Amino acid sequence: MNINQHSFIDYRRTIAANREIFLLKYPNILLDFLKTDDYCSALIVSLAKRRLPSGKTLVSFIPLIGLLQRQLRNSFEAFSAAQSYQGWVILRPALESALIMGKWSEDRKYCDLWMNRDKNRKEYAREYSGSKLESKNLPLSKEIRAVLSRINDDFMHLNEGYYMRHSSLDPINEEKFLYKVDYFDQDIVQDFHLHAFMHLSLLVIQCLSKMLDNEFKDGSSFTIDVEGFQKAYKETIKNLAKKNPDHIKVLTELGLWPNHLMH
């Protein structure tokens, strides 16, 4: 068997090629993601040093932010390979990490419930699903939870929308049909999903930073510059929305881009 002639080898080559092409198409996106990644690292370092007014720490949040950072990195790899359908699936635990930290911040009893979930599955399921994942302490937790639900609906389950989005059956002639499954995004699809992912990632980190600042009350916060990112990509977002209005919901419902920046 000549593995170089196998279709799976071609698939792997395409992934590698797409990542190289990405560097040429989106050099600024890569640099901005490095900033986002650095924000995650800074949050982890701050948790190791900062103290609550009581003198206690929040080091229990460190693993959750570490997992969030890992998922963001792996998601970015999927988006850079033009596989947005995979990127959102990988991102899902990162959003859960943020929402769980919001629950723990609101009341430490939710941490105990999470740790002992096998002993009380019903209560755990009730408190860690649906709107119960929202919390007062995490800014935009309702909106972040809505994105989580959207990911579940659009990328986790083989419903009709997922099926129709990724496969097609086209007639060649009266006797033959061409069946196709998409492995990679078209350029316009990648543009929308990539910019949605980038904005959402930065926004979630900003929300976590604000929540931690409110917990510590020590005045040692640092700026997560979501507004600067929005300003830098405002014209790009406007052009995308104008080019393909049908995809605007990707930006607003998945990426949480403000509606007023679409026009």
NUPA-576467 format. One record per residue (C-alpha): z, x, y; residue number from 1; residue in one letter. Coordinates in nm, 4 decimals. Each point is the difference from the previous one (the first is absolute). Layout:
((Z, X, Y), NUM, 'A')
...
This chain:
((0.0000, 0.0000, 0.0000), 1, 'M')
((-0.1005, 0.1304, 0.3433), 2, 'N')
((0.2859, -0.1131, 0.2258), 3, 'I')
((-0.2045, 0.0774, 0.3100), 4, 'N')
((-0.2231, -0.2946, -0.0846), 5, 'Q')
((0.2870, -0.2455, -0.0410), 6, 'H')
((0.0365, -0.2701, 0.2674), 7, 'S')
((0.3741, 0.0630, 0.0307), 8, 'F')
((-0.0670, 0.3598, 0.1003), 9, 'I')
((-0.2377, -0.1286, 0.2673), 10, 'D')
((0.2789, -0.2290, 0.1194), 11, 'Y')
((0.2421, 0.2918, 0.0342), 12, 'R')
((-0.2611, 0.2020, 0.1878), 13, 'R')
((-0.0505, -0.2904, 0.2409), 14, 'T')
((0.3729, -0.0195, 0.0721), 15, 'I')
((0.0033, 0.3704, 0.0857), 16, 'A')
((-0.3138, -0.0342, 0.2114), 17, 'A')
((0.1392, -0.3010, 0.1880), 18, 'N')
((0.3109, 0.1959, 0.0966), 19, 'R')
((-0.2116, 0.2808, 0.1399), 20, 'E')
((-0.2188, -0.2472, 0.1890), 21, 'I')
((0.3158, -0.1618, 0.1364), 22, 'F')
((0.0987, 0.3255, 0.1704), 23, 'L')
((-0.3320, -0.0001, 0.1840), 24, 'L')
((0.0070, -0.3700, 0.0910), 25, 'K')
((0.3658, -0.0341, 0.0993), 26, 'Y')
((0.1460, 0.3357, 0.1123), 27, 'P')
((0.2290, -0.1689, 0.2538), 28, 'N')
((0.1297, -0.2452, -0.2603), 29, 'I')
((0.1096, 0.2904, -0.2171), 30, 'L')
((0.1854, 0.1613, 0.2902), 31, 'L')
((0.1697, -0.3284, 0.0862), 32, 'D')
((0.1055, -0.0510, -0.3594), 33, 'F')
((0.1615, 0.3440, 0.0043), 34, 'L')
((0.2061, -0.1209, 0.2979), 35, 'K')
((0.0966, -0.3123, -0.1932), 36, 'T')
((0.1020, 0.2114, -0.2964), 37, 'D')
((0.2075, 0.2235, 0.2286), 38, 'D')
((0.1825, -0.3069, 0.1310), 39, 'Y')
((0.1080, -0.0801, -0.3575), 40, 'C')
((0.1292, 0.3531, -0.0480), 41, 'S')
((0.1865, -0.0181, 0.3305), 42, 'A')
((0.1709, -0.3247, -0.1042), 43, 'L')
((0.1166, 0.1614, -0.3234), 44, 'I')
((0.1403, 0.3016, 0.1860), 45, 'V')
((0.1746, -0.2245, 0.2526), 46, 'S')
((0.1689, -0.2000, -0.2766), 47, 'L')
((0.1469, 0.3195, -0.1391), 48, 'A')
((0.1590, 0.0825, 0.3374), 49, 'K')
((0.0865, -0.3217, 0.1807), 50, 'R')
((0.3264, -0.1899, -0.0322), 51, 'R')
((0.0878, -0.3645, 0.0509), 52, 'L')
((0.2717, -0.0890, 0.2540), 53, 'P')
((0.2346, -0.0171, -0.3010), 54, 'S')
((-0.0832, 0.3604, -0.0892), 55, 'G')
((-0.1871, -0.0983, -0.3148), 56, 'K')
((-0.3636, 0.0842, -0.0773), 57, 'T')
((-0.3044, -0.1950, -0.1154), 58, 'L')
((-0.1193, 0.2587, -0.2508), 59, 'V')
((-0.0699, -0.2806, -0.2480), 60, 'S')
((-0.3093, -0.0744, 0.2122), 61, 'F')
((-0.1460, 0.3482, -0.0561), 62, 'I')
((-0.1553, -0.0737, -0.3432), 63, 'P')
((-0.1560, -0.3210, 0.1333), 64, 'L')
((-0.1629, 0.1799, 0.2921), 65, 'I')
((-0.1076, 0.2760, -0.2391), 66, 'G')
((-0.1699, -0.2580, -0.2200), 67, 'L')
((-0.1547, -0.1630, 0.3066), 68, 'L')
((-0.1447, 0.3371, 0.1030), 69, 'Q')
((-0.1356, 0.0631, -0.3497), 70, 'R')
((-0.1723, -0.3385, -0.0087), 71, 'Q')
((-0.1488, 0.0518, 0.3460), 72, 'L')
((-0.1445, 0.3334, -0.1076), 73, 'R')
((-0.1494, -0.1383, -0.3185), 74, 'N')
((-0.1313, -0.3068, 0.1811), 75, 'S')
((-0.1692, 0.2231, 0.2546), 76, 'F')
((-0.1741, 0.1842, -0.2839), 77, 'E')
((-0.1388, -0.3305, -0.1291), 78, 'A')
((-0.1185, -0.1135, 0.3434), 79, 'F')
((-0.1593, 0.3400, 0.0626), 80, 'S')
((-0.1916, -0.0364, -0.3270), 81, 'A')
((-0.1339, -0.3393, 0.1205), 82, 'A')
((0.2126, -0.1928, -0.2510), 83, 'Q')
((0.1928, -0.2372, 0.2232), 84, 'S')
((0.0671, -0.2430, -0.2858), 85, 'Y')
((0.2056, 0.2772, -0.1609), 86, 'Q')
((0.1577, 0.1192, 0.3248), 87, 'G')
((0.1728, -0.3321, 0.0676), 88, 'W')
((0.1387, -0.0195, -0.3532), 89, 'V')
((0.1519, 0.3475, 0.0334), 90, 'I')
((0.1405, -0.0877, 0.3435), 91, 'L')
((0.1919, -0.3019, -0.1290), 92, 'R')
((0.3186, 0.1891, -0.1056), 93, 'P')
((0.0134, 0.1638, 0.3440), 94, 'A')
((0.0278, -0.3413, 0.1648), 95, 'L')
((0.2601, -0.1042, -0.2556), 96, 'E')
((0.2012, 0.3131, 0.0820), 97, 'S')
((0.0046, -0.0933, 0.3682), 98, 'A')
((0.0998, -0.3596, -0.0711), 99, 'L')
((0.2757, 0.1090, -0.2413), 100, 'I')
((0.1418, 0.2361, 0.2619), 101, 'M')
((0.0074, -0.2947, 0.2387), 102, 'G')
((0.2004, -0.2012, -0.2530), 103, 'K')
((0.2452, 0.2838, -0.0570), 104, 'W')
((0.0419, 0.0533, 0.3720), 105, 'S')
((0.0803, -0.3669, 0.0497), 106, 'E')
((0.2670, -0.0123, -0.2701), 107, 'D')
((0.1063, 0.2711, -0.2434), 108, 'R')
((0.0576, -0.2630, -0.2689), 109, 'K')
((-0.3767, -0.0130, -0.0475), 110, 'Y')
((0.0066, 0.3652, -0.1026), 111, 'C')
((0.2582, -0.0775, -0.2688), 112, 'D')
((-0.2083, -0.2961, -0.1174), 113, 'L')
((-0.3089, 0.2231, -0.0199), 114, 'W')
((0.1889, 0.2655, -0.1995), 115, 'M')
((0.1354, -0.2598, -0.2449), 116, 'N')
((-0.3033, -0.2237, -0.0179), 117, 'R')
((-0.0094, 0.0059, -0.3812), 118, 'D')
((0.3439, -0.1632, -0.0082), 119, 'K')
((-0.1010, -0.2875, 0.2225), 120, 'N')
((-0.3753, -0.0459, -0.0143), 121, 'R')
((0.0004, -0.3474, 0.1548), 122, 'K')
((0.1886, 0.0985, 0.3133), 123, 'E')
((-0.2056, 0.3161, 0.0319), 124, 'Y')
((-0.3266, -0.1948, -0.0292), 125, 'A')
((0.1224, -0.2501, 0.2573), 126, 'R')
((0.0990, 0.2618, 0.2573), 127, 'E')
((-0.2876, 0.2429, -0.0529), 128, 'Y')
((-0.3036, -0.2269, 0.0036), 129, 'S')
((-0.1923, -0.2138, 0.2478), 130, 'G')
((0.1474, -0.0523, 0.3445), 131, 'S')
((0.3367, 0.1337, -0.1209), 132, 'K')
((-0.1491, 0.3501, 0.0335), 133, 'L')
((0.0005, -0.0483, 0.3755), 134, 'E')
((0.2982, 0.1238, 0.1978), 135, 'S')
((0.1291, -0.0106, 0.3550), 136, 'K')
((0.0536, 0.3741, 0.0263), 137, 'N')
((-0.3535, 0.1152, -0.0820), 138, 'L')
((-0.2379, -0.0803, 0.2872), 139, 'P')
((-0.3122, -0.1913, -0.1070), 140, 'L')
((0.1407, -0.0521, -0.3495), 141, 'S')
((-0.1614, -0.3450, -0.0117), 142, 'K')
((-0.3400, 0.1474, 0.0838), 143, 'E')
((0.0429, 0.2898, -0.2445), 144, 'I')
((0.0982, -0.2437, -0.2742), 145, 'R')
((-0.3116, -0.2059, 0.0812), 146, 'A')
((-0.2151, 0.3103, -0.0560), 147, 'V')
((0.1734, 0.0522, -0.3340), 148, 'L')
((-0.0910, -0.3564, -0.0984), 149, 'S')
((-0.3577, 0.0516, 0.1147), 150, 'R')
((-0.0267, 0.3132, -0.2146), 151, 'I')
((0.1323, -0.1959, -0.2977), 152, 'N')
((-0.2579, -0.2727, 0.0511), 153, 'D')
((-0.3020, 0.2155, 0.0815), 154, 'D')
((0.0450, 0.3214, -0.1984), 155, 'F')
((0.2535, -0.0456, -0.2807), 156, 'M')
((-0.1393, -0.2991, -0.1859), 157, 'H')
((-0.3412, -0.0671, -0.1514), 158, 'L')
((-0.0530, -0.3244, 0.1856), 159, 'N')
((-0.3395, -0.1359, 0.1035), 160, 'E')
((0.0006, 0.1820, 0.3334), 161, 'G')
((0.0684, 0.3345, -0.1664), 162, 'Y')
((-0.2702, -0.0647, -0.2610), 163, 'Y')
((-0.2622, -0.1034, 0.2545), 164, 'M')
((0.0820, 0.2893, 0.2332), 165, 'R')
((-0.0580, 0.2692, -0.2600), 166, 'H')
((-0.2718, -0.1233, -0.2352), 167, 'S')
((-0.3410, -0.1618, 0.0182), 168, 'S')
((-0.2743, -0.1280, -0.2288), 169, 'L')
((-0.3487, 0.0174, 0.1499), 170, 'D')
((-0.3288, -0.1090, -0.1618), 171, 'P')
((-0.2597, 0.2706, -0.0590), 172, 'I')
((-0.2578, -0.2311, -0.1528), 173, 'N')
((-0.0043, -0.3154, -0.2099), 174, 'E')
((0.1533, 0.1778, -0.3000), 175, 'E')
((0.2254, 0.2698, 0.1451), 176, 'K')
((0.3008, 0.0168, 0.2290), 177, 'F')
((0.1728, 0.2938, 0.1637), 178, 'L')
((0.3773, -0.0034, -0.0375), 179, 'Y')
((0.1881, 0.2231, 0.2442), 180, 'K')
((0.3656, 0.0896, 0.0548), 181, 'V')
((0.0885, 0.1748, 0.3248), 182, 'D')
((0.2083, 0.3171, -0.0302), 183, 'Y')
((-0.0345, 0.1089, 0.3635), 184, 'F')
((0.0079, -0.1700, 0.3399), 185, 'D')
((-0.3028, -0.0408, 0.2177), 186, 'Q')
((0.0377, 0.1882, 0.3284), 187, 'D')
((0.0946, -0.3056, 0.2054), 188, 'I')
((0.2594, -0.1085, -0.2575), 189, 'V')
((0.1553, 0.3457, -0.0039), 190, 'Q')
((0.0151, 0.0003, 0.3808), 191, 'D')
((0.1957, -0.3246, 0.0148), 192, 'F')
((0.2419, 0.0757, -0.2814), 193, 'H')
((0.0617, 0.3587, 0.1039), 194, 'L')
((0.0901, -0.0926, 0.3576), 195, 'H')
((0.2160, -0.2877, -0.1258), 196, 'A')
((0.1889, 0.2347, -0.2323), 197, 'F')
((0.0530, 0.2608, 0.2704), 198, 'M')
((0.1433, -0.2481, 0.2505), 199, 'H')
((0.2219, -0.1747, -0.2542), 200, 'L')
((0.1434, 0.3300, -0.1260), 201, 'S')
((0.0938, 0.1160, 0.3470), 202, 'L')
((0.1434, -0.3396, 0.0922), 203, 'L')
((0.2223, -0.0167, -0.3088), 204, 'V')
((0.1401, 0.3457, 0.0727), 205, 'I')
((0.0662, -0.1009, 0.3610), 206, 'Q')
((0.1887, -0.3083, -0.1191), 207, 'C')
((0.2116, 0.2091, -0.2354), 208, 'L')
((0.0745, 0.2486, 0.2769), 209, 'S')
((0.1151, -0.2779, 0.2337), 210, 'K')
((0.2184, -0.1488, -0.2732), 211, 'M')
((0.1670, 0.3350, -0.0660), 212, 'L')
((0.0551, 0.0598, 0.3711), 213, 'D')
((0.1831, -0.3326, 0.0186), 214, 'N')
((0.2121, 0.1005, -0.2993), 215, 'E')
((0.0999, 0.3452, 0.1221), 216, 'F')
((0.0322, -0.0741, 0.3708), 217, 'K')
((0.0057, 0.3746, 0.0689), 218, 'D')
((-0.2815, 0.0241, 0.2538), 219, 'G')
((-0.1918, 0.2568, -0.2041), 220, 'S')
((-0.3099, -0.2070, -0.0687), 221, 'S')
((-0.3557, 0.1316, 0.0213), 222, 'F')
((-0.3161, -0.1817, 0.1001), 223, 'T')
((-0.2436, -0.1401, -0.2570), 224, 'I')
((-0.3062, -0.0342, 0.2206), 225, 'D')
((-0.1664, -0.3186, -0.1261), 226, 'V')
((-0.1106, -0.0872, 0.3512), 227, 'E')
((-0.1772, 0.3336, 0.0385), 228, 'G')
((-0.1795, -0.0562, -0.3297), 229, 'F')
((-0.1098, -0.3464, 0.1108), 230, 'Q')
((-0.1316, 0.1383, 0.3267), 231, 'K')
((-0.1905, 0.2806, -0.1751), 232, 'A')
((-0.1763, -0.2397, -0.2401), 233, 'Y')
((-0.0330, -0.3031, 0.2261), 234, 'K')
((-0.3753, 0.0377, 0.0523), 235, 'E')
((-0.0583, 0.0719, -0.3688), 236, 'T')
((0.1823, -0.3196, -0.0941), 237, 'I')
((-0.1929, -0.2029, 0.2578), 238, 'K')
((-0.3308, 0.1318, -0.1334), 239, 'N')
((0.0952, -0.0771, -0.3594), 240, 'L')
((0.1037, -0.3542, 0.0907), 241, 'A')
((-0.3249, -0.0532, 0.1887), 242, 'K')
((-0.2116, 0.1436, -0.2796), 243, 'K')
((0.1518, -0.2136, -0.2744), 244, 'N')
((0.2286, -0.2836, 0.1201), 245, 'P')
((0.0492, -0.1201, -0.3575), 246, 'D')
((0.2122, 0.3064, -0.0724), 247, 'H')
((0.2357, -0.0335, 0.2987), 248, 'I')
((0.2740, -0.1432, -0.2242), 249, 'K')
((0.0113, 0.3332, -0.1820), 250, 'V')
((0.1154, 0.1569, 0.3258), 251, 'L')
((0.2363, -0.2763, 0.1107), 252, 'T')
((0.1445, -0.1283, -0.3296), 253, 'E')
((0.0085, 0.3244, -0.1983), 254, 'L')
((0.0170, 0.2568, 0.2791), 255, 'G')
((0.2073, -0.2109, 0.2438), 256, 'L')
((-0.2237, 0.1059, 0.2884), 257, 'W')
((0.0730, -0.2177, 0.3082), 258, 'P')
((-0.2551, -0.2776, 0.0439), 259, 'N')
((-0.0579, 0.0836, 0.3663), 260, 'H')
((-0.1489, 0.3378, -0.0955), 261, 'L')
((-0.2816, -0.1711, -0.1903), 262, 'M')
((-0.1764, -0.1090, 0.3189), 263, 'H')
